[in-house]
Amino acid sequence: MTLELILFIAAVLFGIVLYWRESQGNKLYRFFNKIMYSKELQMKTTDTKGFLYQQSFLLRLVFITALFLIAIVIAKFILPISLATVSIFMSMIVGTLAGTYVAGFIFKSGKIIDEHSDSLGEIVQETLEKGRDFIDDLKVEKKEAVEEVKKVEEKPKEEQKSARDRLKDKGYL
């Protein structure tokens, strides 16, 4: 279980690195694209799609699974012990897939922050001012409420008849 957890975390980091590397350049994907397709069907030079970068979930899963299958076959021939089990294999695939989505989230949030960096300071400033105004309004309302309570307490009580006198007035005593 510990080995699977360590490999899962390593696979998440591996997925982040793969996604980042492919976002910088997709030369390997272009190479396979040139081999597989005719001149008319090949991807354009402006296209940035790669094996993991800008791919759908299913194609990412297929490419990551193929990568780890090749790695496990090579490991079976190189290593004298059988280290590649199904649980380790699955944790590496899921971890790498999760890492690609974490990297995609980081890249998208970084782009959004860069685009809105000018207005981000203004938004934060406006939010702080609104918060201060709200707190000031609460403080004023509390002072008014305390003053009202004091006014209510300060009113002198009118002298009322006792219960015995009221009963006498009604004729019950």
C-alpha positions as a Markdown table, in Angstrom:
| # | Residue | x | y | z |
|---|---|---|---|---|
| 1 | Met | 0.0 | 0.0 | 0.0 |
| 2 | Thr | 2.8 | 2.4 | 0.8 |
| 3 | Leu | 4.6 | 1.7 | -2.5 |
| 4 | Glu | 1.3 | 2.3 | -4.4 |
| 5 | Leu | 0.9 | 5.7 | -2.6 |
| 6 | Ile | 4.4 | 6.8 | -3.3 |
| 7 | Leu | 4.1 | 5.8 | -6.9 |
| 8 | Phe | 0.7 | 7.6 | -7.2 |
| 9 | Ile | 2.3 | 10.8 | -5.9 |
| 10 | Ala | 5.2 | 10.4 | -8.2 |
| 11 | Ala | 2.8 | 9.7 | -11.1 |
| 12 | Val | 0.9 | 12.9 | -10.4 |
| 13 | Leu | 4.2 | 14.8 | -10.5 |
| 14 | Phe | 5.1 | 12.9 | -13.7 |
| 15 | Gly | 1.8 | 13.9 | -15.3 |
| 16 | Ile | 2.4 | 17.5 | -14.4 |
| 17 | Val | 5.8 | 17.4 | -16.0 |
| 18 | Leu | 4.5 | 15.6 | -19.1 |
| 19 | Tyr | 1.7 | 18.1 | -19.6 |
| 20 | Trp | 4.1 | 21.1 | -19.1 |
| 21 | Arg | 6.6 | 19.6 | -21.5 |
| 22 | Glu | 4.0 | 19.0 | -24.1 |
| 23 | Ser | 2.6 | 22.5 | -23.7 |
| 24 | Gln | 6.1 | 23.9 | -24.5 |
| 25 | Gly | 6.4 | 22.0 | -27.8 |
| 26 | Asn | 4.7 | 19.0 | -29.4 |
| 27 | Lys | 7.5 | 17.7 | -31.7 |
| 28 | Leu | 7.0 | 14.0 | -30.9 |
| 29 | Tyr | 3.3 | 14.3 | -31.7 |
| 30 | Arg | 4.1 | 16.2 | -34.9 |
| 31 | Phe | 6.6 | 13.4 | -35.9 |
| 32 | Phe | 4.0 | 10.7 | -35.5 |
| 33 | Asn | 1.4 | 12.9 | -37.2 |
| 34 | Lys | 3.7 | 13.2 | -40.3 |
| 35 | Ile | 4.4 | 9.4 | -40.3 |
| 36 | Met | 0.7 | 8.5 | -40.0 |
| 37 | Tyr | -1.1 | 11.0 | -42.3 |
| 38 | Ser | -0.7 | 12.2 | -45.8 |
| 39 | Lys | 0.4 | 15.8 | -46.6 |
| 40 | Glu | -3.3 | 17.0 | -46.8 |
| 41 | Leu | -4.3 | 15.5 | -43.5 |
| 42 | Gln | -1.3 | 16.5 | -41.4 |
| 43 | Met | -1.8 | 19.0 | -38.6 |
| 44 | Lys | -1.1 | 22.7 | -39.3 |
| 45 | Thr | 2.0 | 24.4 | -38.0 |
| 46 | Thr | -0.1 | 26.6 | -35.7 |
| 47 | Asp | -1.9 | 23.6 | -34.1 |
| 48 | Thr | -0.6 | 23.0 | -30.5 |
| 49 | Lys | -2.4 | 19.7 | -29.8 |
| 50 | Gly | -0.2 | 16.9 | -28.3 |
| 51 | Phe | -0.6 | 13.5 | -26.8 |
| 52 | Leu | -1.9 | 15.0 | -23.5 |
| 53 | Tyr | -2.0 | 18.7 | -24.2 |
| 54 | Gln | -5.5 | 19.8 | -25.5 |
| 55 | Gln | -6.8 | 16.2 | -25.8 |
| 56 | Ser | -10.0 | 14.8 | -24.5 |
| 57 | Phe | -10.2 | 12.5 | -21.5 |
| 58 | Leu | -10.4 | 9.3 | -23.5 |
| 59 | Leu | -7.4 | 10.0 | -25.7 |
| 60 | Arg | -5.4 | 11.0 | -22.7 |
| 61 | Leu | -6.3 | 7.7 | -21.0 |
| 62 | Val | -5.3 | 5.7 | -24.1 |
| 63 | Phe | -2.0 | 7.5 | -24.6 |
| 64 | Ile | -1.0 | 7.2 | -20.9 |
| 65 | Thr | -2.0 | 3.6 | -20.7 |
| 66 | Ala | 0.0 | 2.8 | -23.8 |
| 67 | Leu | 3.0 | 4.7 | -22.3 |
| 68 | Phe | 2.9 | 2.7 | -19.1 |
| 69 | Leu | 2.3 | -0.6 | -21.0 |
| 70 | Ile | 5.5 | 0.0 | -22.9 |
| 71 | Ala | 7.3 | 0.9 | -19.7 |
| 72 | Ile | 6.1 | -2.2 | -17.9 |
| 73 | Val | 7.1 | -4.5 | -20.8 |
| 74 | Ile | 10.6 | -2.9 | -20.8 |
| 75 | Ala | 10.8 | -3.3 | -17.0 |
| 76 | Lys | 9.9 | -7.0 | -17.2 |
| 77 | Phe | 12.9 | -7.6 | -19.4 |
| 78 | Ile | 15.3 | -5.4 | -17.5 |
| 79 | Leu | 14.5 | -6.2 | -13.9 |
| 80 | Pro | 14.9 | -9.7 | -12.6 |
| 81 | Ile | 12.0 | -9.3 | -10.1 |
| 82 | Ser | 8.3 | -8.9 | -11.0 |
| 83 | Leu | 7.5 | -5.4 | -9.8 |
| 84 | Ala | 4.7 | -4.5 | -12.2 |
| 85 | Thr | 1.4 | -5.5 | -10.6 |
| 86 | Val | -2.1 | -4.4 | -11.6 |
| 87 | Ser | -2.6 | -2.2 | -8.6 |
| 88 | Ile | 0.7 | -0.4 | -9.2 |
| 89 | Phe | 0.0 | -0.1 | -12.9 |
| 90 | Met | -3.5 | 1.4 | -12.2 |
| 91 | Ser | -2.3 | 3.8 | -9.5 |
| 92 | Met | 0.4 | 5.1 | -11.9 |
| 93 | Ile | -2.1 | 5.6 | -14.8 |
| 94 | Val | -4.7 | 7.4 | -12.5 |
| 95 | Gly | -2.0 | 9.5 | -10.9 |
| 96 | Thr | -0.5 | 10.6 | -14.3 |
| 97 | Leu | -4.0 | 11.4 | -15.6 |
| 98 | Ala | -4.8 | 13.4 | -12.5 |
| 99 | Gly | -1.5 | 15.2 | -12.8 |
| 100 | Thr | -2.3 | 16.3 | -16.4 |
| 101 | Tyr | -5.6 | 17.8 | -15.2 |
| 102 | Val | -3.8 | 19.5 | -12.2 |
| 103 | Ala | -1.3 | 21.0 | -14.7 |
| 104 | Gly | -4.1 | 22.1 | -17.0 |
| 105 | Phe | -5.9 | 23.8 | -14.1 |
| 106 | Ile | -2.6 | 25.6 | -13.1 |
| 107 | Phe | -2.0 | 26.8 | -16.7 |
| 108 | Lys | -5.6 | 28.0 | -17.1 |
| 109 | Ser | -5.6 | 29.8 | -13.8 |
| 110 | Gly | -2.3 | 31.4 | -14.6 |
| 111 | Lys | -3.5 | 32.7 | -17.9 |
| 112 | Ile | -6.7 | 34.1 | -16.3 |
| 113 | Ile | -4.7 | 35.9 | -13.6 |
| 114 | Asp | -2.3 | 37.3 | -16.3 |
| 115 | Glu | -5.2 | 38.6 | -18.3 |
| 116 | His | -7.0 | 40.2 | -15.4 |
| 117 | Ser | -3.9 | 41.3 | -13.4 |
| 118 | Asp | -4.6 | 45.0 | -14.1 |
| 119 | Ser | -8.2 | 44.8 | -13.0 |
| 120 | Leu | -7.4 | 42.4 | -10.2 |
| 121 | Gly | -5.9 | 45.1 | -7.9 |
| 122 | Glu | -8.9 | 47.3 | -8.5 |
| 123 | Ile | -11.3 | 44.5 | -7.7 |
| 124 | Val | -9.5 | 43.7 | -4.5 |
| 125 | Gln | -9.5 | 47.4 | -3.5 |
| 126 | Glu | -13.2 | 47.7 | -4.2 |
| 127 | Thr | -14.0 | 44.6 | -2.2 |
| 128 | Leu | -12.0 | 46.0 | 0.8 |
| 129 | Glu | -13.8 | 49.3 | 0.6 |
| 130 | Lys | -17.2 | 47.6 | 0.5 |
| 131 | Gly | -16.2 | 45.5 | 3.5 |
| 132 | Arg | -15.1 | 48.6 | 5.5 |
| 133 | Asp | -18.3 | 50.4 | 4.6 |
| 134 | Phe | -20.3 | 47.3 | 5.8 |
| 135 | Ile | -18.4 | 47.2 | 9.1 |
| 136 | Asp | -18.9 | 50.9 | 9.6 |
| 137 | Asp | -22.7 | 50.5 | 9.0 |
| 138 | Leu | -22.8 | 47.7 | 11.6 |
| 139 | Lys | -21.0 | 49.9 | 14.1 |
| 140 | Val | -23.5 | 52.7 | 13.7 |
| 141 | Glu | -26.5 | 50.4 | 14.0 |
| 142 | Lys | -25.1 | 49.0 | 17.2 |
| 143 | Lys | -24.7 | 52.5 | 18.7 |
| 144 | Glu | -28.2 | 53.4 | 17.7 |
| 145 | Ala | -29.6 | 50.2 | 19.3 |
| 146 | Val | -27.7 | 50.9 | 22.5 |
| 147 | Glu | -29.1 | 54.4 | 22.7 |
| 148 | Glu | -32.6 | 53.2 | 22.1 |
| 149 | Val | -32.3 | 50.7 | 24.9 |
| 150 | Lys | -31.1 | 53.4 | 27.2 |
| 151 | Lys | -34.0 | 55.7 | 26.3 |
| 152 | Val | -36.5 | 52.9 | 27.0 |
| 153 | Glu | -34.9 | 52.3 | 30.4 |
| 154 | Glu | -34.8 | 56.0 | 31.3 |
| 155 | Lys | -38.6 | 56.5 | 31.0 |
| 156 | Pro | -40.1 | 56.9 | 34.6 |
| 157 | Lys | -42.7 | 54.4 | 35.5 |
| 158 | Glu | -46.1 | 55.8 | 36.2 |
| 159 | Glu | -47.5 | 54.9 | 39.6 |
| 160 | Gln | -50.0 | 52.2 | 39.2 |
| 161 | Lys | -52.4 | 50.9 | 41.6 |
| 162 | Ser | -51.6 | 47.8 | 43.4 |
| 163 | Ala | -53.5 | 44.6 | 42.7 |
| 164 | Arg | -55.4 | 44.9 | 45.9 |
| 165 | Asp | -56.6 | 48.4 | 45.0 |
| 166 | Arg | -57.7 | 47.3 | 41.6 |
| 167 | Leu | -59.7 | 44.4 | 43.0 |
| 168 | Lys | -61.4 | 46.9 | 45.5 |
| 169 | Asp | -62.3 | 49.1 | 42.6 |
| 170 | Lys | -64.0 | 46.3 | 40.8 |
| 171 | Gly | -65.8 | 45.3 | 43.9 |
| 172 | Tyr | -64.3 | 42.0 | 44.5 |
| 173 | Leu | -62.9 | 42.9 | 47.9 |
